């Protein structure tokens, strides 16, 4: 972009931005004639995508700041007003929205800015008084009967990021047609209606909330447990070390597990919200290093389980103590298997197993979950990555009566065990995992022992995930080039194994590598930029550009039979994935 255009956009931003800090950032860049940084701040407008906003905190149109939050919220408000009242909750006159926020820098400021934009547009805004997790925001939308909701968070991203997720009246993140409709309204915004906090409170258009939602949410989580009596009798059998990774989780996890009588020790250095996330490189329970401090404390306290939630407490991870005394991390795929197994058997033991039981996972989740579901008489539905698509199946089940939802999960440490929330819930996952741990302990087993039993029954499954980042203005074009090349010339062999078929989700067709013709169309999954390669040995390899970060994610899931023992099966699966990893890295230049 030419320098004069960059400078023009920068000066326009300065004139519009009312936040002194963000305005001063850009003024300093202009004074220093830092064209490289100015270009990155202004070469494009931060995109309001299908999930909302996410970007680096700072001044500029390609940054997240007060102006961009206000502009995006004005567009969302315009769409809500046009859509009118259609929520499934309480019958109350007028439009309303609820806003929550996490511990990141400027989260509280952005949340209030969004609330006041809603208020200025005549939409009553319910704003949480302090940090609250994403799953509670989803719950609050349904509980309060709101038309939309926002949670200000960048989930597990590094400290310099923030953003917000937009939700609809069913408590789920927006999907078609609402997502594209909101984006269109955001892109049309030229005028932002504003109102002061004092004016909004006086007009009854801003209401601060906390206990009136906290307590019903906590009661709901506890009400979803299968064996509260077991917890009361055996709560002293397992000591739990927990870390919220400087995020929002401690408030609910400590209260809920404490009310159940469980012995929970929270990592003191990571208990309070802190947008710098000073003790971890990445505040993400998917990262082994993020649990280091919790595992050290667990070893000192002789705890059986380590639990962690990410900053907005929608993701949940654990580590389990082995007989050797060391701790083994449980992957998101493995945790999904363990929870599904426990939910299925608990429903059967209680006589509440529905004949049309249905679980939902994503197309990049381990194949072991589908194998488990089939063996237990449960239908497994695959959807695109993102819990909004799992919520969409839940909504369809309610509308059509075709299936009873019992569990939803994705490989990236997301689980949903209740229907009152329509996004992944690390709080409820922590409670059910505690109960599950006690259940297997009462039978002389650990969670790792149960996982081993399932491997013997269903075969050993192993997964692979690779993320390749493409930063800067040229990043999107590089990512597009890689995906275009995969589409034009799909691999015939991956990891030394023949590719039998390719699922191109963007073009909605099945193809056979090397075969002419347009392929066989399908319509059961919405269009998305995803390619999947199905190998003749049952391995599935997927490539998917991230919707929130400048990266392409590659996934693989493979199985090795356990007929000759688990160690041999693990070695065989490891060899398969190493060969696939080598081929992927050859394409992305690593």
C-alpha positions as CSV (number, residue, x, y, z in Angstrom):
1,X,0.0,0.0,0.0
2,X,1.4,3.4,-0.9
3,X,2.7,5.7,1.8
4,X,0.3,8.5,1.2
5,X,-2.7,6.1,1.5
6,X,-1.4,4.7,4.7
7,X,-0.8,8.1,6.2
8,X,-4.3,9.2,5.1
9,X,-5.9,6.2,6.8
10,X,-3.8,6.8,10.0
11,X,-4.9,10.4,10.3
12,X,-8.5,9.5,9.7
13,X,-8.2,6.9,12.5
14,X,-6.7,9.5,14.9
15,X,-9.7,11.8,14.2
16,X,-12.2,9.1,15.0
17,X,-10.6,7.2,17.9
18,X,-11.7,8.7,21.3
19,X,-9.4,6.5,23.4
20,X,-6.3,8.6,24.2
21,X,-4.0,5.5,24.5
22,X,-4.7,4.1,21.1
23,X,-4.7,7.5,19.5
24,X,-1.3,8.3,20.9
25,X,0.1,5.0,19.6
26,X,-0.6,6.0,16.0
27,X,0.5,9.6,16.6
28,X,3.9,8.3,17.8
29,X,4.3,6.0,14.7
30,X,3.6,8.9,12.4
31,X,6.1,11.1,14.3
32,X,8.7,8.4,14.0
33,X,7.8,7.8,10.3
34,X,7.6,4.1,11.0
35,X,6.0,3.1,7.7
36,X,6.5,-0.6,8.2
37,X,4.5,-0.7,11.4
38,X,2.0,1.8,10.1
39,X,1.4,-0.4,7.0
40,X,0.7,-3.4,9.3
41,X,-1.7,-1.3,11.3
42,X,-3.6,0.1,8.3
43,X,-3.1,-2.1,5.2
44,X,-6.6,-3.5,5.9
45,X,-9.5,-3.3,8.3
46,X,-9.6,-5.9,11.0
47,X,-12.1,-8.4,9.7
48,X,-15.3,-9.1,11.5
49,X,-15.3,-12.8,10.6
50,X,-17.9,-15.5,11.2
51,X,-17.0,-15.8,14.8
52,X,-16.5,-12.1,15.6
53,X,-13.2,-10.1,16.0
54,X,-9.7,-11.1,17.0
55,X,-6.5,-9.2,16.6
56,X,-3.5,-7.6,18.1
57,X,-4.3,-4.9,20.7
58,X,-3.3,-1.4,19.5
59,X,-4.2,1.7,17.5
60,X,-5.2,1.3,13.8
61,X,-7.8,-0.3,11.6
62,X,-6.0,-3.6,11.5
63,X,-5.8,-3.7,15.3
64,X,-8.4,-4.3,18.0
65,X,-9.1,-1.1,19.9
66,X,-12.1,0.8,21.3
67,X,-13.0,2.2,17.9
68,X,-13.0,-1.1,16.1
69,X,-15.0,-2.7,19.0
70,X,-17.6,0.1,18.8
71,X,-17.9,-0.1,15.1
72,X,-18.3,-3.9,15.1
73,X,-20.9,-3.7,17.9
74,X,-22.9,-1.0,16.0
75,X,-23.1,-3.4,13.0
76,X,-24.2,-6.2,15.3
77,X,-26.8,-3.9,16.9
78,X,-28.1,-2.9,13.5
79,X,-28.6,-6.5,12.5
80,X,-30.3,-7.4,15.8
81,X,-32.7,-4.6,15.4
82,X,-33.5,-5.7,11.8
83,X,-33.9,-9.3,12.9
84,X,-36.4,-8.4,15.7
85,X,-37.3,-10.4,18.7
86,X,-37.1,-14.2,18.2
87,X,-35.3,-15.6,21.3
88,X,-36.3,-18.9,22.9
89,X,-36.1,-17.5,26.4
90,X,-38.4,-15.5,28.7
91,X,-41.1,-13.5,27.0
92,X,-40.0,-9.9,27.7
93,X,-40.6,-6.8,25.7
94,X,-37.7,-5.1,24.0
95,X,-34.4,-6.3,22.6
96,X,-31.5,-7.2,24.9
97,X,-27.9,-8.3,24.9
98,X,-25.5,-9.7,27.5
99,X,-21.8,-9.1,27.6
100,X,-19.0,-10.9,29.5
101,X,-15.2,-10.5,29.5
102,X,-12.0,-12.3,30.4
103,X,-8.8,-11.2,32.0
104,X,-7.0,-9.9,28.9
105,X,-5.8,-6.3,28.6
106,X,-8.6,-3.9,27.8
107,X,-11.2,-6.7,28.1
108,X,-13.2,-4.8,30.7
109,X,-13.0,-1.5,28.7
110,X,-14.0,-3.2,25.4
111,X,-16.9,-5.0,27.2
112,X,-18.3,-1.7,28.6
113,X,-17.8,0.0,25.2
114,X,-19.9,-2.7,23.5
115,X,-22.6,-2.5,26.2
116,X,-22.9,1.2,25.8
117,X,-23.3,0.9,22.0
118,X,-26.2,-1.6,22.5
119,X,-27.7,0.9,25.0
120,X,-27.4,3.8,22.6
121,X,-29.3,1.7,20.1
122,X,-32.2,1.0,22.5
123,X,-31.0,-2.5,23.2
124,X,-30.9,-3.3,27.0
125,X,-27.4,-4.5,27.9
126,X,-26.6,-6.9,30.7
127,X,-22.9,-6.5,31.6
128,X,-21.2,-8.8,34.0
129,X,-19.6,-6.9,36.9
130,X,-16.2,-8.8,36.6
131,X,-14.5,-11.6,34.8
132,X,-16.8,-14.4,33.7
133,X,-16.1,-17.4,31.4
134,X,-17.4,-18.0,27.9
135,X,-19.7,-20.9,28.9
136,X,-21.5,-18.7,31.4
137,X,-22.1,-16.1,28.7
138,X,-23.7,-18.7,26.6
139,X,-25.8,-19.8,29.5
140,X,-26.8,-16.2,30.4
141,X,-28.2,-15.6,26.9
142,X,-30.7,-18.4,27.3
143,X,-31.3,-17.8,31.0
144,X,-32.0,-14.1,30.5
145,X,-33.8,-14.5,27.2
146,X,-31.4,-12.2,25.3
147,X,-31.3,-11.7,21.6
148,X,-27.5,-11.7,21.3
149,X,-24.4,-11.8,23.4
150,X,-20.7,-11.0,23.3
151,X,-17.8,-12.3,25.2
152,X,-14.6,-10.2,25.0
153,X,-11.7,-12.7,24.8
154,X,-9.0,-14.0,22.5
155,X,-9.3,-17.4,24.1
156,X,-5.8,-19.0,24.4
157,X,-3.9,-16.5,22.2
158,X,-0.7,-14.8,23.4
159,X,-1.1,-11.6,25.6
160,X,-0.9,-9.1,22.8
161,X,-4.2,-10.4,21.3
162,X,-7.8,-9.7,22.2
163,X,-11.2,-10.0,20.5
164,X,-14.8,-10.9,20.9
165,X,-17.1,-13.7,20.0
166,X,-20.6,-12.9,18.9
167,X,-23.6,-15.1,19.9
168,X,-27.2,-15.4,18.8
169,X,-30.4,-15.9,20.9
170,X,-29.9,-19.7,21.2
171,X,-26.6,-19.2,23.1
172,X,-24.5,-20.4,20.2
173,X,-21.9,-18.4,18.2
174,X,-23.5,-17.1,15.0
175,X,-23.8,-19.3,11.9
176,X,-25.5,-18.7,8.5
177,X,-27.6,-16.7,7.8
178,X,-26.8,-14.5,10.8
179,X,-23.0,-14.5,10.4
180,X,-23.0,-13.2,6.9
181,X,-25.9,-10.8,7.7
182,X,-23.9,-9.3,10.7
183,X,-20.7,-9.0,8.6
184,X,-22.7,-7.1,6.0
185,X,-24.0,-4.7,8.6
186,X,-20.6,-4.2,10.2
187,X,-19.1,-3.4,6.8
188,X,-21.7,-0.8,6.2
189,X,-21.2,1.1,9.5
190,X,-20.5,4.8,8.9
191,X,-22.1,6.3,12.1
192,X,-21.7,5.0,15.6
193,X,-24.4,5.8,18.2
194,X,-23.0,6.4,21.7
195,X,-24.2,6.9,25.2
196,X,-22.5,7.4,28.5
197,X,-22.5,4.9,31.3
198,X,-24.4,7.3,33.5
199,X,-27.1,7.9,30.9
200,X,-27.4,4.2,30.1
201,X,-27.9,3.3,33.8
202,X,-30.4,6.1,34.3
203,X,-32.4,5.0,31.3
204,X,-32.5,1.4,32.4
205,X,-30.6,0.3,29.3
206,X,-27.5,-0.9,31.2
207,X,-27.8,-3.4,34.0
208,X,-24.8,-4.9,35.9
209,X,-25.2,-8.6,36.7
210,X,-23.4,-11.3,38.7
211,X,-25.0,-13.5,41.3
212,X,-28.4,-13.7,39.5
213,X,-26.7,-15.6,36.8
214,X,-23.7,-17.2,38.7
215,X,-25.8,-19.2,41.1
216,X,-28.2,-20.7,38.5
217,X,-25.2,-21.6,36.3
218,X,-23.4,-23.3,39.1
219,X,-26.6,-25.2,40.1
220,X,-27.0,-26.3,36.5
221,X,-23.4,-27.7,36.4
222,X,-23.9,-29.6,39.6
223,X,-27.2,-30.9,38.4
224,X,-25.6,-32.5,35.4
225,X,-23.5,-34.9,37.5
226,X,-24.6,-38.6,37.5
227,X,-23.3,-39.7,40.9
228,X,-23.3,-36.8,43.5
229,X,-23.6,-39.5,46.2
230,X,-20.3,-41.1,45.0
231,X,-18.6,-37.7,45.2
232,X,-19.8,-37.1,48.8
233,X,-18.7,-40.6,49.9
234,X,-15.3,-40.6,48.0
235,X,-14.3,-37.0,47.7
236,X,-11.3,-37.5,50.0
237,X,-9.9,-40.3,47.7
238,X,-8.6,-37.9,45.1
239,X,-6.7,-34.6,45.5
240,X,-7.0,-32.2,42.6
241,X,-4.6,-29.5,41.6
242,X,-6.2,-26.8,39.4
243,X,-4.9,-23.9,37.4
244,X,-7.0,-21.2,35.6
245,X,-3.9,-20.0,33.8
246,X,-4.5,-16.4,34.9
247,X,-8.0,-16.5,33.5
248,X,-11.7,-16.7,34.5
249,X,-12.0,-20.3,35.7
250,X,-11.1,-20.2,39.4
251,X,-14.3,-18.4,40.5
252,X,-16.6,-21.3,39.3
253,X,-14.3,-24.3,39.5
254,X,-13.3,-23.6,43.1
255,X,-16.9,-23.0,44.1
256,X,-18.5,-25.9,42.3
257,X,-15.9,-28.6,43.2
258,X,-15.7,-27.1,46.7
259,X,-19.4,-27.4,47.2
260,X,-19.2,-31.0,46.2
261,X,-16.7,-31.6,48.9
262,X,-13.7,-32.2,46.6
263,X,-10.2,-31.4,47.7
264,X,-9.1,-28.8,45.2
265,X,-5.8,-26.9,45.4
266,X,-5.4,-24.0,43.0
267,X,-2.0,-23.0,41.8
268,X,-1.6,-19.7,43.7
269,X,0.7,-18.0,41.2
270,X,-1.9,-18.6,38.4
271,X,-5.1,-18.0,40.3
272,X,-5.8,-14.4,39.7
273,X,-6.7,-12.9,36.3
274,X,-3.7,-11.3,34.6
275,X,-3.6,-10.3,30.9
276,X,0.2,-10.7,30.8
277,X,0.0,-14.4,31.6
278,X,3.3,-14.0,33.3
279,X,4.0,-17.7,34.2
280,X,3.3,-19.3,30.8
281,X,4.4,-18.8,27.2
282,X,0.9,-19.6,26.0
283,X,-2.1,-19.7,28.3
284,X,-3.4,-22.9,26.6
285,X,-4.0,-26.2,28.2
286,X,-3.2,-27.9,24.9
287,X,0.4,-26.8,25.5
288,X,2.2,-29.2,27.8
289,X,4.4,-26.4,29.2
290,X,1.3,-24.5,30.4
291,X,0.7,-27.2,33.0
292,X,4.3,-27.3,34.3
293,X,3.6,-25.3,37.4
294,X,0.5,-27.2,38.2
295,X,2.2,-30.6,37.8
296,X,5.1,-29.5,40.1
297,X,2.5,-28.5,42.7
298,X,0.6,-31.8,42.2
299,X,3.8,-33.8,42.8
300,X,4.5,-31.9,46.0
301,X,0.9,-32.4,47.2
302,X,0.7,-36.0,46.0
303,X,-2.4,-35.1,43.9
304,X,-3.9,-37.7,41.6
305,X,-5.2,-35.3,38.9
306,X,-4.1,-31.9,37.4
307,X,-6.8,-29.8,35.8
308,X,-6.5,-26.6,33.7
309,X,-8.8,-24.2,31.9
310,X,-7.8,-21.5,29.4
311,X,-8.3,-17.8,30.0
312,X,-12.0,-17.8,29.1
313,X,-12.5,-21.3,30.6
314,X,-14.1,-22.9,27.6
315,X,-11.2,-25.3,27.1
316,X,-10.2,-27.9,29.6
317,X,-7.1,-30.1,30.0
318,X,-5.8,-32.6,32.5
319,X,-2.8,-34.7,33.5
320,X,-3.1,-37.9,35.5
321,X,-0.6,-39.4,37.9
322,X,0.9,-42.7,36.8
323,X,1.9,-45.5,39.2
324,X,5.5,-44.3,38.7
325,X,4.5,-41.0,40.3
326,X,5.0,-39.1,37.0
327,X,2.1,-37.3,35.4
328,X,0.8,-38.0,31.9
329,X,-1.0,-35.4,29.8
330,X,-4.3,-36.5,28.4
331,X,-4.9,-35.1,24.9
332,X,-8.2,-33.5,23.8
333,X,-9.0,-36.5,21.7
334,X,-8.3,-38.9,24.5
335,X,-10.4,-36.8,27.0
336,X,-13.3,-36.8,24.5
337,X,-13.2,-40.6,24.4
338,X,-13.0,-40.9,28.2
339,X,-15.9,-38.6,28.7
340,X,-18.0,-40.1,26.0
341,X,-17.4,-43.6,27.4
342,X,-18.3,-42.4,31.0
343,X,-21.5,-40.6,29.8
344,X,-22.7,-43.6,27.8
345,X,-22.2,-46.1,30.6
346,X,-23.6,-43.8,33.2
347,X,-26.8,-43.3,31.2
348,X,-27.2,-47.0,30.8
349,X,-26.5,-47.8,34.5
350,X,-29.1,-45.1,35.5
351,X,-31.7,-46.4,33.0
352,X,-31.7,-43.1,31.2
353,X,-30.0,-44.1,28.0
354,X,-32.1,-42.7,25.2
355,X,-32.8,-45.0,22.2
356,X,-31.9,-42.2,19.8
357,X,-28.7,-41.1,21.7
358,X,-26.5,-38.8,19.6
359,X,-23.1,-37.4,20.1
360,X,-21.4,-34.8,17.9
361,X,-17.7,-34.2,17.1
362,X,-15.8,-32.5,14.4
363,X,-14.4,-33.8,11.1
364,X,-10.8,-33.5,12.5
365,X,-11.4,-35.3,15.7
366,X,-10.1,-38.8,16.4
367,X,-11.8,-41.7,14.7
368,X,-11.8,-43.5,18.0
369,X,-14.8,-41.6,19.1
370,X,-16.9,-42.7,16.2
371,X,-15.7,-46.3,16.8
372,X,-16.7,-46.0,20.5
373,X,-20.1,-44.5,19.7
374,X,-20.9,-47.3,17.2
375,X,-19.9,-50.0,19.7
376,X,-22.3,-48.4,22.3
377,X,-25.3,-47.9,20.0
378,X,-24.8,-44.1,19.8
379,X,-25.1,-42.2,16.5
380,X,-22.0,-40.0,15.9
381,X,-22.5,-36.9,13.8
382,X,-19.5,-35.1,12.3
383,X,-19.5,-31.3,11.8
384,X,-17.1,-28.6,10.8
385,X,-14.5,-27.4,13.3
386,X,-16.0,-25.0,15.9
387,X,-18.6,-25.6,18.6
388,X,-21.2,-23.4,16.8
389,X,-21.7,-26.3,14.4
390,X,-22.1,-28.8,17.3
391,X,-24.7,-26.3,18.7
392,X,-26.4,-26.3,15.3
393,X,-27.0,-30.1,15.6
394,X,-28.3,-29.6,19.1
395,X,-30.8,-27.0,17.8
396,X,-31.9,-29.3,15.0
397,X,-32.5,-32.2,17.4
398,X,-34.7,-29.9,19.5
399,X,-36.6,-28.7,16.4
400,X,-37.1,-32.1,14.7
401,X,-37.0,-34.5,17.6
402,X,-34.5,-36.6,15.5
403,X,-32.0,-37.6,18.1
404,X,-31.3,-36.9,21.7
405,X,-28.0,-35.0,22.3
406,X,-25.8,-36.6,25.0
407,X,-22.3,-35.2,24.3
408,X,-20.3,-32.9,22.1
409,X,-16.6,-32.6,21.7
410,X,-13.7,-31.4,19.5
411,X,-10.0,-32.3,19.5
412,X,-8.9,-28.9,20.7
413,X,-9.9,-29.6,24.3
414,X,-13.5,-28.7,24.0
415,X,-16.4,-30.6,25.7
416,X,-20.1,-30.0,26.3
417,X,-22.0,-32.3,28.6
418,X,-25.2,-30.1,29.1
419,X,-27.8,-28.5,26.8
420,X,-28.2,-25.3,28.8
421,X,-24.9,-24.1,27.3
422,X,-24.2,-24.0,23.5
423,X,-20.5,-23.7,23.5
424,X,-17.7,-25.8,24.9
425,X,-17.6,-25.6,28.7
426,X,-14.4,-26.2,30.7
427,X,-16.3,-25.6,34.0
428,X,-18.8,-28.5,33.6
429,X,-16.0,-30.7,32.1
430,X,-14.0,-30.2,35.3
431,X,-16.9,-31.3,37.5
432,X,-17.7,-34.3,35.4
433,X,-14.1,-35.3,35.1
434,X,-13.7,-35.2,38.9
435,X,-16.7,-37.5,39.2
436,X,-15.4,-39.8,36.5
437,X,-12.1,-40.0,38.2
438,X,-13.8,-41.1,41.5
439,X,-15.9,-43.6,39.6
440,X,-13.0,-45.4,38.1
441,X,-11.0,-45.1,41.4
442,X,-13.9,-46.9,43.1
443,X,-13.3,-49.7,40.7
444,X,-9.6,-49.8,41.3
445,X,-8.6,-48.0,38.1
446,X,-7.2,-44.6,37.0
447,X,-8.4,-42.7,33.9
448,X,-5.2,-44.0,32.2
449,X,-6.2,-47.6,33.1
450,X,-9.6,-47.1,31.5
451,X,-8.1,-45.5,28.4
452,X,-5.9,-48.6,28.0
453,X,-8.9,-50.9,28.3
454,X,-10.6,-48.9,25.5
455,X,-7.5,-49.2,23.3
456,X,-7.5,-52.9,23.8
457,X,-11.2,-53.0,22.8
458,X,-11.2,-50.5,19.9
459,X,-7.5,-50.5,18.7
460,X,-4.8,-48.0,19.4
461,X,-5.6,-44.6,17.9
462,X,-3.0,-41.8,17.6
463,X,-3.3,-38.2,16.3
464,X,-1.1,-35.6,14.8
465,X,-1.5,-31.8,14.7
466,X,0.8,-29.3,12.9
467,X,0.3,-25.5,12.7
468,X,2.2,-23.4,10.3
469,X,1.9,-19.6,10.8
470,X,2.1,-17.1,7.9
471,X,2.5,-13.6,9.3
472,X,2.3,-10.2,7.6
473,X,0.4,-8.8,4.6
474,X,1.6,-11.6,2.3
475,X,0.4,-14.4,4.7
476,X,-3.1,-14.8,3.4
477,X,-1.9,-15.2,-0.2
478,X,0.7,-17.8,0.8
479,X,-2.0,-19.8,2.7
480,X,-4.3,-19.6,-0.3
481,X,-1.6,-20.8,-2.6
482,X,-0.9,-23.9,-0.5
483,X,-4.6,-24.8,-0.4
484,X,-5.0,-24.1,-4.1
485,X,-2.1,-26.4,-4.9
486,X,-3.5,-29.2,-2.8
487,X,-6.8,-28.8,-4.6
488,X,-5.3,-28.8,-8.1
489,X,-2.9,-31.6,-7.4
490,X,-4.0,-33.7,-4.4
491,X,-1.4,-36.2,-3.2
492,X,-1.8,-39.7,-4.5
493,X,0.3,-41.1,-1.7
494,X,0.7,-39.7,1.9
495,X,3.2,-41.2,4.3
496,X,3.8,-44.1,1.9
497,X,0.1,-45.0,1.8
498,X,-2.3,-44.6,-1.1
499,X,-4.9,-41.9,-0.9
500,X,-8.2,-43.5,-1.8
501,X,-10.4,-40.3,-1.8
502,X,-10.4,-36.6,-1.1
503,X,-13.2,-34.7,0.6
504,X,-13.1,-31.0,-0.6
505,X,-15.4,-29.3,1.9
506,X,-15.1,-25.9,0.1
507,X,-16.3,-27.3,-3.2
508,X,-18.6,-29.9,-1.5
509,X,-17.3,-32.8,-3.6
510,X,-15.6,-36.2,-3.1
511,X,-12.8,-36.8,-5.5
512,X,-10.4,-39.7,-6.4
513,X,-6.8,-38.5,-6.9
514,X,-5.8,-38.7,-10.5
515,X,-9.3,-39.3,-11.8
516,X,-10.9,-36.8,-14.2
517,X,-14.3,-35.3,-13.7
518,X,-15.9,-32.9,-11.2
519,X,-16.3,-35.6,-8.4
520,X,-19.3,-36.7,-6.4
521,X,-21.2,-33.9,-4.7
522,X,-22.3,-34.0,-1.0
523,X,-24.5,-31.6,1.0
524,X,-24.3,-32.8,4.7
525,X,-21.5,-30.3,5.7
526,X,-21.6,-26.6,5.0
527,X,-18.9,-25.2,2.7
528,X,-15.6,-24.4,4.4
529,X,-11.9,-24.2,3.3
530,X,-11.0,-27.8,4.4
531,X,-9.4,-30.6,2.5
532,X,-9.4,-34.2,3.8
533,X,-7.4,-37.1,2.5
534,X,-8.7,-40.6,3.3
535,X,-6.0,-43.3,3.1
536,X,-6.5,-46.9,2.3
537,X,-5.4,-48.0,5.8
538,X,-8.1,-45.8,7.4
539,X,-5.9,-42.9,8.2
540,X,-7.4,-39.4,7.7
541,X,-5.3,-36.3,7.0
542,X,-6.9,-32.9,7.0
543,X,-5.7,-29.4,6.1
544,X,-7.6,-26.3,7.3
545,X,-6.7,-22.6,7.4
546,X,-7.6,-21.1,10.8
547,X,-10.6,-18.8,10.9
548,X,-9.0,-16.6,13.7
549,X,-5.2,-16.8,13.2
550,X,-2.9,-16.5,10.2
551,X,-2.1,-20.3,10.1
552,X,-2.9,-23.5,8.4
553,X,-3.6,-26.5,10.7
554,X,-2.9,-30.0,9.6
555,X,-4.5,-33.0,11.4
556,X,-4.1,-36.7,11.1
557,X,-5.8,-39.6,12.9
558,X,-4.8,-43.2,12.5
559,X,-5.4,-46.6,14.0
560,X,-3.3,-49.7,14.7
561,X,-4.7,-52.9,15.8
562,X,-3.8,-54.1,19.4
563,X,-3.9,-57.8,18.6
564,X,-0.2,-58.1,19.2
565,X,-0.1,-55.8,22.2
566,X,-0.4,-52.1,22.8
567,X,3.3,-51.4,22.6
568,X,3.5,-52.8,19.0
569,X,0.4,-50.9,18.1
570,X,1.8,-47.6,19.4
571,X,5.0,-48.1,17.5
572,X,3.1,-48.8,14.3
573,X,0.9,-45.8,14.7
574,X,3.9,-43.6,15.4
575,X,5.6,-44.8,12.2
576,X,2.5,-43.9,10.2
577,X,2.3,-40.4,11.6
578,X,6.0,-39.7,11.3
579,X,5.9,-40.5,7.6
580,X,2.8,-38.2,7.1
581,X,4.5,-35.4,9.1
582,X,7.5,-35.6,6.8
583,X,5.3,-35.2,3.7
584,X,3.3,-32.3,5.2
585,X,6.5,-30.4,6.2
586,X,7.8,-30.9,2.7
587,X,4.8,-28.9,1.4
588,X,4.9,-26.1,3.9
589,X,8.7,-25.7,3.8
590,X,9.7,-26.8,7.2
